[in-house]
């Protein structure tokens, strides 16, 4: 019978996992903190604790994101001073205006587009166009992409896709930024919002999304896009 010499026992060395790479760390920094998973949040927080320079950079990135989201261009000078950013002063007025205003539309512009399509847009959509103007972002927690096109893009988008020929009574106003098109169904007295596949040729493929734009914006953070037609439109 042999015995193991304690002096010759092998030591097991625990190798820690490699630190996150530059690409992953940059991705965490550029995403909204609420969209990070628990493990990602812990790893990112650990990086910031051990690197004061990255922690300061993170604060600057989040500060600029807040300016963009809140359209508060009046705070840009403070951000520039804090980050020592150069180059923006050359077109300061244009930069500040771009960060302070929305791409909104006047009532006359809305009427002109309505006349082109031969429709009257629902009031909540008209209000959206005259205030917010357009939208393009991922919406948490559903994390689906929602795009609502600017008014001055509607005619070109609809004519290029020949959507009125393929879907008589439809006016495309946005989508998911990929294959799904968000459109009003003006075959109805009260037009609802549906999605149409970009390659579809007729109405039976339409999927009901919401009775109005207000309803869609209210439900979208939780439901995202609906992929099954639970409220079919008229074919």
DRENVEX-214248 format. One record per residue (C-alpha): residue number from 1; residue in one letter; chain; x, y, z negated. Coordinates in steps of 0.5 Angstrom, whole numbers, plus 2048, in hexadecimal, padded with zeros to 3 digits. Layout:
// DRENVEX-214248
+-----+----+----+-----+-----+-----+
:   i : aa : ch :   u :   v :   w :
+-----+----+----+-----+-----+-----+
: NUM :  a :  A :   X :   Y :   Z :
...
+-----+----+----+-----+-----+-----+
END
This chain:
// DRENVEX-214248
+-----+----+----+-----+-----+-----+
:   i : aa : ch :   u :   v :   w :
+-----+----+----+-----+-----+-----+
:   1 :  x :  A : 800 : 800 : 800 :
:   2 :  x :  A : 803 : 807 : 802 :
:   3 :  x :  A : 802 : 80D : 7FF :
:   4 :  x :  A : 802 : 814 : 801 :
:   5 :  x :  A : 807 : 818 : 7FF :
:   6 :  x :  A : 804 : 81F : 7FD :
:   7 :  x :  A : 80A : 823 : 7FF :
:   8 :  x :  A : 809 : 820 : 806 :
:   9 :  x :  A : 802 : 822 : 807 :
:  10 :  x :  A : 800 : 826 : 80C :
:  11 :  x :  A : 7FD : 82D : 80B :
:  12 :  x :  A : 7F7 : 82F : 80F :
:  13 :  x :  A : 7F7 : 836 : 811 :
:  14 :  x :  A : 7F1 : 83A : 813 :
:  15 :  x :  A : 7F1 : 83E : 819 :
:  16 :  x :  A : 7ED : 844 : 819 :
:  17 :  x :  A : 7E9 : 845 : 81F :
:  18 :  x :  A : 7EC : 84A : 824 :
:  19 :  x :  A : 7EA : 852 : 823 :
:  20 :  x :  A : 7E5 : 854 : 828 :
:  21 :  x :  A : 7E8 : 857 : 82E :
:  22 :  x :  A : 7E8 : 85E : 831 :
:  23 :  x :  A : 7E2 : 85C : 836 :
:  24 :  x :  A : 7DD : 85A : 830 :
:  25 :  x :  A : 7DF : 85F : 82B :
:  26 :  x :  A : 7DE : 864 : 830 :
:  27 :  x :  A : 7D7 : 861 : 832 :
:  28 :  x :  A : 7D5 : 861 : 82B :
:  29 :  x :  A : 7D7 : 869 : 82A :
:  30 :  x :  A : 7D3 : 86A : 830 :
:  31 :  x :  A : 7CC : 867 : 82E :
:  32 :  x :  A : 7C7 : 869 : 829 :
:  33 :  x :  A : 7C9 : 867 : 822 :
:  34 :  x :  A : 7C2 : 864 : 822 :
:  35 :  x :  A : 7C3 : 85F : 828 :
:  36 :  x :  A : 7C9 : 85C : 825 :
:  37 :  x :  A : 7C8 : 855 : 822 :
:  38 :  x :  A : 7CA : 854 : 81A :
:  39 :  x :  A : 7D0 : 850 : 81C :
:  40 :  x :  A : 7D2 : 856 : 821 :
:  41 :  x :  A : 7D0 : 85B : 81C :
:  42 :  x :  A : 7D5 : 858 : 817 :
:  43 :  x :  A : 7DB : 857 : 81B :
:  44 :  x :  A : 7DA : 85E : 81E :
:  45 :  x :  A : 7DA : 861 : 817 :
:  46 :  x :  A : 7E0 : 85D : 815 :
:  47 :  x :  A : 7E4 : 860 : 81B :
:  48 :  x :  A : 7E1 : 867 : 819 :
:  49 :  x :  A : 7E4 : 866 : 812 :
:  50 :  x :  A : 7EB : 864 : 814 :
:  51 :  x :  A : 7EC : 869 : 819 :
:  52 :  x :  A : 7EA : 871 : 817 :
:  53 :  x :  A : 7EB : 873 : 81F :
:  54 :  x :  A : 7E6 : 86E : 821 :
:  55 :  x :  A : 7E1 : 871 : 81C :
:  56 :  x :  A : 7E2 : 878 : 81E :
:  57 :  x :  A : 7E1 : 876 : 825 :
:  58 :  x :  A : 7DB : 872 : 823 :
:  59 :  x :  A : 7D8 : 878 : 820 :
:  60 :  x :  A : 7D9 : 87D : 826 :
:  61 :  x :  A : 7D6 : 878 : 82B :
:  62 :  x :  A : 7D0 : 877 : 826 :
:  63 :  x :  A : 7D0 : 87F : 826 :
:  64 :  x :  A : 7D0 : 880 : 82D :
:  65 :  x :  A : 7CA : 87B : 82E :
:  66 :  x :  A : 7C6 : 87E : 829 :
:  67 :  x :  A : 7C7 : 885 : 82D :
:  68 :  x :  A : 7C5 : 881 : 833 :
:  69 :  x :  A : 7BF : 87D : 830 :
:  70 :  x :  A : 7BC : 884 : 82D :
:  71 :  x :  A : 7BE : 888 : 832 :
:  72 :  x :  A : 7C1 : 88D : 82D :
:  73 :  x :  A : 7C6 : 890 : 832 :
:  74 :  x :  A : 7C7 : 896 : 82D :
:  75 :  x :  A : 7CB : 891 : 829 :
:  76 :  x :  A : 7D0 : 890 : 82E :
:  77 :  x :  A : 7D5 : 895 : 82C :
:  78 :  x :  A : 7D6 : 892 : 825 :
:  79 :  x :  A : 7D7 : 88B : 828 :
:  80 :  x :  A : 7DC : 88E : 82D :
:  81 :  x :  A : 7E0 : 892 : 827 :
:  82 :  x :  A : 7E0 : 88B : 823 :
:  83 :  x :  A : 7E2 : 887 : 829 :
:  84 :  x :  A : 7E7 : 88C : 82C :
:  85 :  x :  A : 7E4 : 88A : 833 :
:  86 :  x :  A : 7E6 : 88F : 839 :
:  87 :  x :  A : 7E4 : 890 : 840 :
:  88 :  x :  A : 7DC : 891 : 83E :
:  89 :  x :  A : 7DD : 899 : 83D :
:  90 :  x :  A : 7DE : 89A : 845 :
:  91 :  x :  A : 7D6 : 898 : 846 :
:  92 :  x :  A : 7D4 : 899 : 83F :
:  93 :  x :  A : 7CD : 89C : 841 :
:  94 :  x :  A : 7CB : 896 : 845 :
:  95 :  x :  A : 7CE : 891 : 840 :
:  96 :  x :  A : 7CA : 894 : 83B :
:  97 :  x :  A : 7C4 : 895 : 83F :
:  98 :  x :  A : 7C4 : 88E : 841 :
:  99 :  x :  A : 7C5 : 88B : 83A :
: 100 :  x :  A : 7BF : 890 : 837 :
: 101 :  x :  A : 7B9 : 88F : 83D :
: 102 :  x :  A : 7B5 : 88A : 83F :
: 103 :  x :  A : 7B4 : 888 : 847 :
: 104 :  x :  A : 7AD : 88A : 846 :
: 105 :  x :  A : 7A8 : 88C : 84C :
: 106 :  x :  A : 7A4 : 892 : 84D :
: 107 :  x :  A : 79C : 891 : 84E :
: 108 :  x :  A : 79D : 894 : 855 :
: 109 :  x :  A : 7A2 : 88E : 856 :
: 110 :  x :  A : 79D : 889 : 853 :
: 111 :  x :  A : 798 : 88B : 858 :
: 112 :  x :  A : 79C : 88B : 85E :
: 113 :  x :  A : 79E : 884 : 85D :
: 114 :  x :  A : 797 : 882 : 85B :
: 115 :  x :  A : 794 : 885 : 861 :
: 116 :  x :  A : 799 : 881 : 865 :
: 117 :  x :  A : 797 : 87A : 862 :
: 118 :  x :  A : 78F : 87D : 862 :
: 119 :  x :  A : 78F : 87B : 85B :
: 120 :  x :  A : 78E : 87F : 854 :
: 121 :  x :  A : 793 : 87C : 84F :
: 122 :  x :  A : 790 : 87B : 848 :
: 123 :  x :  A : 791 : 880 : 843 :
: 124 :  x :  A : 796 : 87D : 83E :
: 125 :  x :  A : 79B : 87B : 844 :
: 126 :  x :  A : 79A : 883 : 847 :
: 127 :  x :  A : 79C : 885 : 840 :
: 128 :  x :  A : 7A2 : 880 : 840 :
: 129 :  x :  A : 7A4 : 883 : 846 :
: 130 :  x :  A : 7A3 : 88A : 844 :
: 131 :  x :  A : 7A7 : 889 : 83D :
: 132 :  x :  A : 7AC : 883 : 83E :
: 133 :  x :  A : 7AC : 883 : 845 :
: 134 :  x :  A : 7B0 : 87C : 846 :
: 135 :  x :  A : 7B2 : 876 : 842 :
: 136 :  x :  A : 7B8 : 871 : 842 :
: 137 :  x :  A : 7BA : 86D : 83C :
: 138 :  x :  A : 7BA : 866 : 839 :
: 139 :  x :  A : 7B5 : 866 : 834 :
: 140 :  x :  A : 7B6 : 862 : 82D :
: 141 :  x :  A : 7B4 : 85E : 82A :
: 142 :  x :  A : 7B1 : 85B : 830 :
: 143 :  x :  A : 7B8 : 85D : 834 :
: 144 :  x :  A : 7B4 : 85D : 83A :
: 145 :  x :  A : 7B6 : 862 : 83F :
: 146 :  x :  A : 7B1 : 868 : 841 :
: 147 :  x :  A : 7B1 : 86D : 847 :
: 148 :  x :  A : 7AC : 872 : 848 :
: 149 :  x :  A : 7AF : 876 : 84E :
: 150 :  x :  A : 7AF : 87D : 84F :
: 151 :  x :  A : 7A9 : 881 : 853 :
: 152 :  x :  A : 7AE : 883 : 859 :
: 153 :  x :  A : 7B0 : 87C : 85A :
: 154 :  x :  A : 7A9 : 879 : 85A :
: 155 :  x :  A : 7A7 : 87A : 862 :
: 156 :  x :  A : 7AE : 878 : 864 :
: 157 :  x :  A : 7AE : 871 : 860 :
: 158 :  x :  A : 7A7 : 86F : 862 :
: 159 :  x :  A : 7A8 : 871 : 86A :
: 160 :  x :  A : 7AF : 86D : 86A :
: 161 :  x :  A : 7AC : 867 : 867 :
: 162 :  x :  A : 7A5 : 868 : 86B :
: 163 :  x :  A : 7A1 : 866 : 865 :
: 164 :  x :  A : 79B : 869 : 867 :
: 165 :  x :  A : 79B : 865 : 86D :
: 166 :  x :  A : 79C : 85F : 869 :
: 167 :  x :  A : 798 : 861 : 863 :
: 168 :  x :  A : 792 : 865 : 865 :
: 169 :  x :  A : 790 : 86A : 85F :
: 170 :  x :  A : 797 : 869 : 85C :
: 171 :  x :  A : 79C : 86F : 85A :
: 172 :  x :  A : 7A2 : 86C : 857 :
: 173 :  x :  A : 7A5 : 871 : 851 :
: 174 :  x :  A : 7AB : 86C : 84E :
: 175 :  x :  A : 7AD : 865 : 84C :
: 176 :  x :  A : 7B2 : 861 : 849 :
: 177 :  x :  A : 7B8 : 864 : 84D :
: 178 :  x :  A : 7B8 : 85D : 851 :
: 179 :  x :  A : 7B2 : 859 : 854 :
: 180 :  x :  A : 7AC : 85B : 850 :
: 181 :  x :  A : 7A9 : 862 : 853 :
: 182 :  x :  A : 7A4 : 866 : 84E :
: 183 :  x :  A : 79E : 868 : 852 :
: 184 :  x :  A : 797 : 86B : 851 :
: 185 :  x :  A : 791 : 867 : 854 :
: 186 :  x :  A : 78D : 86D : 857 :
: 187 :  x :  A : 788 : 868 : 859 :
: 188 :  x :  A : 785 : 868 : 853 :
: 189 :  x :  A : 781 : 86E : 850 :
: 190 :  x :  A : 785 : 86F : 84A :
: 191 :  x :  A : 78C : 86D : 84D :
: 192 :  x :  A : 790 : 868 : 849 :
: 193 :  x :  A : 798 : 866 : 849 :
: 194 :  x :  A : 79A : 860 : 84C :
: 195 :  x :  A : 7A1 : 85D : 84E :
: 196 :  x :  A : 7A2 : 85B : 855 :
: 197 :  x :  A : 7A8 : 856 : 857 :
: 198 :  x :  A : 7AC : 85A : 85C :
: 199 :  x :  A : 7AC : 855 : 862 :
: 200 :  x :  A : 7A4 : 853 : 861 :
: 201 :  x :  A : 79F : 855 : 867 :
: 202 :  x :  A : 799 : 855 : 863 :
: 203 :  x :  A : 795 : 857 : 85D :
: 204 :  x :  A : 794 : 850 : 85A :
: 205 :  x :  A : 79B : 850 : 857 :
: 206 :  x :  A : 799 : 856 : 853 :
: 207 :  x :  A : 79A : 855 : 84C :
: 208 :  x :  A : 796 : 85A : 847 :
: 209 :  x :  A : 79A : 85E : 842 :
: 210 :  x :  A : 796 : 863 : 83F :
: 211 :  x :  A : 790 : 867 : 840 :
: 212 :  x :  A : 794 : 86E : 83F :
: 213 :  x :  A : 79B : 870 : 83F :
: 214 :  x :  A : 799 : 872 : 838 :
: 215 :  x :  A : 798 : 86B : 836 :
: 216 :  x :  A : 79E : 868 : 83A :
: 217 :  x :  A : 7A2 : 86D : 836 :
: 218 :  x :  A : 79F : 86B : 82F :
: 219 :  x :  A : 79F : 864 : 830 :
: 220 :  x :  A : 7A6 : 863 : 834 :
: 221 :  x :  A : 7AB : 863 : 82E :
: 222 :  x :  A : 7A8 : 85D : 82C :
: 223 :  x :  A : 7A5 : 859 : 832 :
: 224 :  x :  A : 7AA : 85B : 838 :
: 225 :  x :  A : 7A7 : 859 : 83E :
: 226 :  x :  A : 7A2 : 854 : 83F :
: 227 :  x :  A : 7A3 : 84F : 844 :
: 228 :  x :  A : 79D : 84B : 844 :
: 229 :  x :  A : 796 : 84E : 846 :
: 230 :  x :  A : 792 : 84E : 840 :
: 231 :  x :  A : 78D : 854 : 843 :
: 232 :  x :  A : 78D : 852 : 84B :
: 233 :  x :  A : 78C : 858 : 84F :
: 234 :  x :  A : 787 : 858 : 855 :
: 235 :  x :  A : 78A : 854 : 85B :
+-----+----+----+-----+-----+-----+
END
